[in-house]
Amino acid sequence: MKYSQVVKPISYIKAHVSEVVRDITRKQNTIIITQHGEAKVIMQDIRVFEQTQESMAMLKILAQSKKSQLQGKVKPVTQSFADIRSRIEECKR
C-alpha cells in the first residue's frame, strides 16, 4: 500500500465522497483520513473489513488452541471421537 495514494484529508473526502466510495468499493482498498494533518480514521471496503474480521477470528482460535495445548488440555483425536460416539449412544437410549 502506498500511503501517498491512500492518505487523504477530510476536506478532500467531503468534496469527493461519491468518488471515494466508488474507488474504495471497486479497488477493495482502504483510505486513511486525516484531520489537521493527523491520521484519524480509515474508510474501508466492507468485504475487506469482513475478511479482516474473519482472519482475526481464526488467529484468535489458533492462539487459544496453542494455549490449550501448552496447558495440556488436549486429548487424542481417537479419544475425542470415542467420546462423541458414546454421547450419541446415550442420546439414543
CYANA upper distance limits for C-alpha pairs under 8 A (distance plus 0.5 A):
  1 MET  CA      6 VAL  CA      8.16
  2 LYS  CA      6 VAL  CA      7.10
  3 TYR  CA      7 VAL  CA      6.12
  6 VAL  CA     30 THR  CA      7.39
  6 VAL  CA     31 ILE  CA      5.18
  6 VAL  CA     32 ILE  CA      6.39
  7 VAL  CA     31 ILE  CA      6.42
  7 VAL  CA     32 ILE  CA      5.16
  7 VAL  CA     33 ILE  CA      6.41
  7 VAL  CA     34 THR  CA      7.56
  8 LYS  CA     12 TYR  CA      6.90
  8 LYS  CA     13 ILE  CA      7.52
  8 LYS  CA     31 ILE  CA      7.59
  8 LYS  CA     32 ILE  CA      6.72
  8 LYS  CA     33 ILE  CA      5.59
  8 LYS  CA     34 THR  CA      6.61
  9 PRO  CA     13 ILE  CA      7.18
  9 PRO  CA     33 ILE  CA      5.97
  9 PRO  CA     34 THR  CA      5.11
  9 PRO  CA     35 GLN  CA      6.55
  9 PRO  CA     36 HIS  CA      8.41
  9 PRO  CA     37 GLY  CA      7.83
 10 ILE  CA     14 LYS  CA      6.65
 10 ILE  CA     33 ILE  CA      6.28
 10 ILE  CA     34 THR  CA      6.27
 10 ILE  CA     35 GLN  CA      6.32
 11 SER  CA     15 ALA  CA      6.80
 12 TYR  CA     16 HIS  CA      6.55
 12 TYR  CA     17 VAL  CA      8.49
 13 ILE  CA     17 VAL  CA      5.61
 13 ILE  CA     20 VAL  CA      7.36
 13 ILE  CA     33 ILE  CA      8.31
 16 HIS  CA     20 VAL  CA      6.54
 17 VAL  CA     21 VAL  CA      6.56
 18 SER  CA     22 ARG  CA      6.63
 19 GLU  CA     23 ASP  CA      6.64
 20 VAL  CA     24 ILE  CA      6.60
 21 VAL  CA     25 THR  CA      6.57
 22 ARG  CA     26 ARG  CA      6.50
 23 ASP  CA     27 LYS  CA      6.32
 23 ASP  CA     28 GLN  CA      8.28
 24 ILE  CA     28 GLN  CA      5.78
 24 ILE  CA     29 ASN  CA      5.72
 24 ILE  CA     30 THR  CA      7.02
 24 ILE  CA     31 ILE  CA      8.09
 24 ILE  CA     43 MET  CA      8.37
 24 ILE  CA     44 GLN  CA      7.15
 24 ILE  CA     45 ASP  CA      6.21
 25 THR  CA     29 ASN  CA      7.78
 25 THR  CA     45 ASP  CA      5.89
 25 THR  CA     46 ILE  CA      8.48
 28 GLN  CA     44 GLN  CA      7.96
 28 GLN  CA     45 ASP  CA      5.73
 28 GLN  CA     47 ARG  CA      7.77
 28 GLN  CA     48 VAL  CA      6.86
 29 ASN  CA     44 GLN  CA      6.61
 29 ASN  CA     45 ASP  CA      6.56
 29 ASN  CA     48 VAL  CA      7.72
 30 THR  CA     42 ILE  CA      7.14
 30 THR  CA     43 MET  CA      6.11
 30 THR  CA     44 GLN  CA      4.85
 30 THR  CA     45 ASP  CA      7.14
 31 ILE  CA     42 ILE  CA      5.97
 31 ILE  CA     43 MET  CA      5.64
 31 ILE  CA     44 GLN  CA      6.94
 32 ILE  CA     39 ALA  CA      7.06
 32 ILE  CA     40 LYS  CA      8.02
 32 ILE  CA     41 VAL  CA      6.55
 32 ILE  CA     42 ILE  CA      4.97
 32 ILE  CA     43 MET  CA      7.07
 33 ILE  CA     39 ALA  CA      6.36
 33 ILE  CA     40 LYS  CA      6.48
 33 ILE  CA     41 VAL  CA      5.86
 33 ILE  CA     42 ILE  CA      6.18
 33 ILE  CA     43 MET  CA      7.93
 34 THR  CA     38 GLU  CA      5.53
 34 THR  CA     39 ALA  CA      4.72
 34 THR  CA     40 LYS  CA      5.87
 34 THR  CA     41 VAL  CA      7.62
 35 GLN  CA     39 ALA  CA      6.98
 35 GLN  CA     40 LYS  CA      6.85
 44 GLN  CA     48 VAL  CA      7.30
 44 GLN  CA     49 PHE  CA      7.00
 45 ASP  CA     49 PHE  CA      6.82
 46 ILE  CA     50 GLU  CA      6.61
 47 ARG  CA     51 GLN  CA      6.66
 48 VAL  CA     52 THR  CA      6.65
 49 PHE  CA     53 GLN  CA      6.72
 50 GLU  CA     54 GLU  CA      6.66
 51 GLN  CA     55 SER  CA      6.61
 52 THR  CA     56 MET  CA      6.63
 53 GLN  CA     57 ALA  CA      6.70
 54 GLU  CA     58 MET  CA      6.76
 55 SER  CA     59 LEU  CA      6.68
 56 MET  CA     60 LYS  CA      6.64
 57 ALA  CA     61 ILE  CA      6.76
 58 MET  CA     62 LEU  CA      6.70
 59 LEU  CA     63 ALA  CA      6.61
 60 LYS  CA     64 GLN  CA      6.64
 61 ILE  CA     65 SER  CA      6.56
 62 LEU  CA     66 LYS  CA      6.65
 63 ALA  CA     67 LYS  CA      6.67
 64 GLN  CA     68 SER  CA      6.65
 65 SER  CA     69 GLN  CA      6.62
 66 LYS  CA     70 LEU  CA      6.67
 67 LYS  CA     71 GLN  CA      6.69
 68 SER  CA     72 GLY  CA      6.69
 68 SER  CA     73 LYS  CA      5.57
 68 SER  CA     74 VAL  CA      7.24
 69 GLN  CA     73 LYS  CA      6.32
 69 GLN  CA     74 VAL  CA      6.41
 75 LYS  CA     79 GLN  CA      7.06
 75 LYS  CA     80 SER  CA      7.34
 76 PRO  CA     80 SER  CA      6.97
 77 VAL  CA     81 PHE  CA      6.75
 78 THR  CA     82 ALA  CA      6.65
 79 GLN  CA     83 ASP  CA      6.63
 80 SER  CA     84 ILE  CA      6.82
 81 PHE  CA     85 ARG  CA      6.62
 82 ALA  CA     86 SER  CA      6.63
 83 ASP  CA     87 ARG  CA      6.78
 84 ILE  CA     88 ILE  CA      6.75
 85 ARG  CA     89 GLU  CA      6.73
 86 SER  CA     90 GLU  CA      6.77
 87 ARG  CA     91 CYS  CA      6.79
 88 ILE  CA     92 LYS  CA      6.90
 89 GLU  CA     93 ARG  CA      7.22
